[in-house]
Amino acid sequence: MDDIKKLLGKRIKELRIAKKLSQQELAERINIDQRSLSYIECGKAFPSKCILELADALNVEIGELFSFSHLKLSTSQMKEFIKNRIDTISDNDVRIIYRFLLAMK
């Protein structure tokens, strides 16, 4: 159960950051205090009472909250995946990825 709580917490944090929400903003949207959300994101608590509200506030289906297979990969596994895929993607996608990487500096 601890592994699931940690993975779910990482996934919620990942989705929150992607939506450009602070912990405080998301906590207010789901009517919990920021400390409780912090515990959830750290894997110290399971959001059993607010799981539906979390999915709504993050604008995802509940199943998307549990889509964390990518979080189990090591950095080297992710790099290898990227290297293997780069030669198979379209020129347009290469341009998009390039601009994305430039923006990350």
LOZA-357212 format. One line per 2 residues: number of its first residue (from 1); their letters; for each residue x, y, z of N, C-alpha, C. Coordinates in steps of 0.2 Angstrom, whole numbers, plus 2048, in hexadecimal, padded with zeros to 3 digits. Layout:
BEGIN
NUM = A = X,Y,Z,X,Y,Z,X,Y,Z ~ ...
//
This chain:
BEGIN
1 = MD = 804,7FA,800,800,800,800,804,806,800 ~ 80A,806,804,80E,80C,804,811,80E,7FD
3 = DI = 813,809,7F9,815,80A,7F2,80F,80E,7EE ~ 809,80B,7EF,804,80E,7EB,803,816,7ED
5 = KK = 803,817,7F4,802,81D,7F6,807,822,7F4 ~ 80E,820,7F3,813,824,7F1,812,825,7E9
7 = LL = 811,820,7E6,810,821,7DE,80A,826,7DD ~ 804,825,7E1,7FF,829,7E0,800,830,7E2
9 = GK = 804,831,7E7,806,838,7E9,80A,83B,7E4 ~ 80F,837,7E1,813,83A,7DC,80F,83C,7D6
11 = RI = 80A,838,7D4,806,839,7CE,802,83F,7CF ~ 7FF,840,7D5,7FB,846,7D6,7FF,84C,7D6
13 = KE = 805,84C,7D9,80A,852,7D8,80B,853,7D1 ~ 80D,84E,7CD,80E,84F,7C6,809,852,7C2
15 = LR = 802,850,7C4,7FD,853,7C0,7FB,85A,7C3 ~ 7FC,85B,7C9,7FB,862,7CC,800,867,7C9
17 = IA = 807,865,7C8,80C,869,7C5,80A,86B,7BE ~ 808,865,7BA,806,866,7B3,801,86B,7B2
19 = KK = 7FC,86B,7B7,7F6,870,7B7,7F8,877,7BA ~ 7FF,878,7BC,801,87E,7BF,7FD,880,7C5
21 = LS = 7FC,87C,7C9,7F9,87D,7CF,7FD,87C,7D5 ~ 7FD,881,7DA,801,880,7E0,7FD,87B,7E5
23 = QQ = 800,878,7EA,7FD,874,7EE,7F7,877,7F1 ~ 7F8,87D,7F3,7F3,881,7F7,7ED,882,7F2
25 = EL = 7EE,883,7EC,7E8,884,7E7,7E4,87E,7E6 ~ 7E8,878,7E5,7E5,872,7E4,7E1,870,7EB
27 = AE = 7E4,871,7F0,7E1,86F,7F7,7DA,873,7F8 ~ 7DA,879,7F6,7D4,87D,7F6,7CF,87B,7F2
29 = RI = 7D1,878,7EC,7CC,876,7E7,7C9,86F,7E9 ~ 7CC,86B,7ED,7C9,865,7F0,7C7,865,7F7
31 = NI = 7C8,86B,7FA,7C5,86D,801,7C9,869,806 ~ 7D0,869,805,7D4,866,80B,7D9,86B,80C
33 = DQ = 7DD,86A,812,7E2,86F,813,7E9,86D,80F ~ 7ED,872,80E,7F3,871,80B,7F7,86B,80E
35 = RS = 7F8,86B,814,7FC,866,817,7F9,85F,816 ~ 7F3,85E,815,7F0,857,813,7F2,855,80C
37 = LS = 7F2,85A,808,7F4,859,801,7FB,857,801 ~ 7FF,85B,805,806,859,805,808,852,807
39 = YI = 804,850,80C,804,849,80E,803,844,809 ~ 7FD,846,805,7FB,841,800,801,841,7FA
41 = EC = 804,847,7F8,809,847,7F3,80F,844,7F5 ~ 811,843,7FC,817,840,7FE,815,839,800
43 = GK = 80F,836,7FF,80E,82F,800,80D,82D,807 ~ 80C,832,80B,80A,831,812,803,830,814
45 = AF = 7FF,832,80F,7F7,831,810,7F4,82F,809 ~ 7EF,82B,80A,7EB,829,804,7E5,82E,803
47 = PS = 7E3,831,7FD,7DE,835,7FD,7D7,832,7FC ~ 7D5,82D,800,7CF,82A,7FF,7C9,82E,800
49 = KC = 7C9,833,804,7C3,837,804,7C2,83D,7FF ~ 7C8,83E,7FB,7C8,843,7F6,7CA,841,7F0
51 = IL = 7CA,83B,7EE,7CD,838,7E8,7C9,83B,7E2 ~ 7C2,83B,7E3,7BE,83E,7DD,7BF,845,7DC
53 = EL = 7C0,849,7E2,7C1,850,7E1,7C8,851,7DE ~ 7CD,84D,7E0,7D3,84E,7DD,7D3,84D,7D5
55 = AD = 7D0,848,7D3,7CF,847,7CC,7CB,84D,7C8 ~ 7C6,84F,7CB,7C2,855,7C8,7C7,85B,7C8
57 = AL = 7CA,85C,7CE,7CE,862,7CE,7D4,862,7C9 ~ 7D7,85C,7C8,7DC,85B,7C3,7DA,85A,7BC
59 = NV = 7D3,85A,7BB,7D0,859,7B5,7D2,852,7B1 ~ 7D2,84D,7B5,7D4,846,7B2,7CF,841,7B5
61 = EI = 7CF,83B,7B1,7CB,836,7B4,7CF,833,7BA ~ 7CB,82F,7BE,7CE,82C,7C4,7D4,828,7C2
63 = GE = 7D3,824,7BD,7D8,81F,7BA,7DE,822,7B9 ~ 7DE,829,7B6,7E4,82C,7B5,7E8,82E,7BB
65 = LF = 7E5,82E,7C1,7E9,82F,7C7,7ED,829,7C8 ~ 7EB,823,7C6,7EE,81D,7C8,7F3,81B,7C2
67 = SF = 7F4,81F,7BD,7F8,81E,7B7,7FF,820,7B9 ~ 803,81C,7BC,809,81E,7BE,80F,819,7BD
69 = SH = 80E,815,7B7,813,810,7B5,81A,814,7B4 ~ 819,81A,7B1,81F,81E,7AF,823,820,7B5
71 = LK = 820,821,7BB,823,823,7C1,827,81D,7C4 ~ 826,817,7C1,82A,811,7C4,831,811,7C0
73 = LS = 832,814,7BA,838,814,7B6,83D,818,7B9 ~ 843,815,7B9,849,819,7BB,84B,81E,7B5
75 = TS = 84F,823,7B7,851,828,7B2,855,825,7AC ~ 859,820,7AE,85C,81D,7A8,857,819,7A3
77 = QM = 852,816,7A6,84D,813,7A2,849,818,79E ~ 848,81E,7A1,844,823,79D,849,826,797
79 = KE = 84F,827,799,854,829,794,854,824,78E ~ 855,81E,790,855,819,78B,84F,818,786
81 = FI = 849,819,789,843,81A,786,843,81F,781 ~ 845,825,783,845,82B,77F,84A,82A,779
83 = KN = 850,827,77A,855,826,775,852,821,770 ~ 84E,81C,772,84C,817,76D,846,81A,769
85 = RI = 842,81F,76C,83D,822,768,83E,828,764 ~ 844,82B,765,845,831,762,846,830,75A
87 = DT = 848,82B,758,849,82A,750,843,828,74D ~ 83D,826,751,837,824,74E,832,82A,74E
89 = IS = 833,82F,751,82E,835,751,82E,839,74B ~ 829,83D,74A,828,841,744,82D,847,745
91 = DN = 82E,84A,740,832,851,740,82F,856,744 ~ 828,856,743,825,85B,747,825,85A,74F
93 = DV = 825,854,751,826,852,758,82D,853,75A ~ 832,852,756,839,854,758,839,85B,759
95 = RI = 836,860,755,836,867,756,833,869,75D ~ 82D,865,75E,829,867,764,82E,865,76A
97 = IY = 831,85F,76A,835,85D,770,83B,861,771 ~ 83E,863,76B,843,868,76B,842,86E,76F
99 = RF = 83C,871,76D,83A,877,770,838,876,777 ~ 835,871,779,834,86F,780,83A,86F,784
101 = LL = 83F,86B,781,846,86B,785,849,871,786 ~ 849,876,781,84C,87C,781,848,880,787
103 = AM = 842,880,787,83E,883,78C,840,881,793 ~ 842,87B,794,844,878,79B,84A,87B,79E
105 = K = 84E,87F,79A,855,881,79C,854,886,7A2
//
